Amino acid sequence: MLRLWTALWVAAVLVCRAAALQYPSDWCSWRGSGLSHESHPRDVEQIYLRCSQGSLEWLYPTGAIILNLQPNLETSPKHVSGLHVCIKPQPYSQGSHVYVEHSSDLRLLLRDEDQSQGRVHCFNLAEGSLFVEAVPQTDISRRITAFQYELVPSQGPGAHMYPYLHPSLVTCKPCSDEEVLMAVCSSDFAGSGSFRGVVSNTGEHFTVMVTLDRLFHQKSKVFEWSAARGQSWSGHIFIPAKCGVQPGGDEYLLTGAVHFGEAWLGCAPHYQDFLKLYTQAQKAGANPCQIDTN
């Protein structure tokens, strides 16, 4: 339950808008210190970031920060309503509570004591901004609040398998033909390979080692080339626990999204089934893109 004095404080700040405004030079990340407000512990800073991903690092938290996030491109209200903000605290992050703020109302998103777990938390961008409130401390010298953020579409390749967007709505159903063809083109990664084995199981998701014989594209270097392993690509893929995995020799088309440096599985039909589908679509001129399947 939000403390009354906090609610009144937020309301006063948002009505008068007397807080300092900060526009970082790179529009993606912000790094600042609460020492400049140590004599005014009720100060609230407004920060505006316009980027699809970035970070915040607040040294010696004092007062509060309102973090306003927007995409780096002009978008329609409909598109914005389809975006989610996901934040992942650093293991050393502490010293503040994180709320979602809208029209002076606060909803607790992440407690100070839970940040060391490094768990991802998401909310719809249309719900409002992030309100980061410093926890009153007699000694702030060792407190740092730090987290990464991403703006994630609620629809698109791999979204149905990312458990932090819609925890109760994760679906493991096979993708449709149209979804598979789109996924191989627009996903953060796409290739063909096999599941080698489960590395860990948190109860929420599996971490699975995969080997790729073909890598059509990848957004970041989540898969590494290894000539010592039979000239293939290898890496880890994350899969919701409810979906399960069957390690073995079967070859799959592996597509998905990269969140906070982690590859999450999206559409994954058997590779031979994908080849038939791709060949048929190619003959009909219905492929969203061209890839080298040889």
Secondary structure, DSSP 8 states (H G I E B T S, - for coil): ---HHHHHHHHHHHHH--SEEE--SSSS-EEEESGGGTT-TT-EEEEEEESSEEEEEEES--SEEEEEEE-SS---HHHHHTEEEEEEE-TT--SEEEEEEETTEEEEEE-GGGGGG---EEEEGGG-EEEEEE---S--TT-EEEEEEEEEESSSTTGGG-TTTSTT--------HHHHHHHHHHSSEEEEEEEEEEEEE-SSEEEEEEEEEEEEEESSS-EEEEGGGTSEEEEEEEEETTT----SS--EEEEEEEETTEEEE----BHHHHHHHHHHHHHTT--SS-----
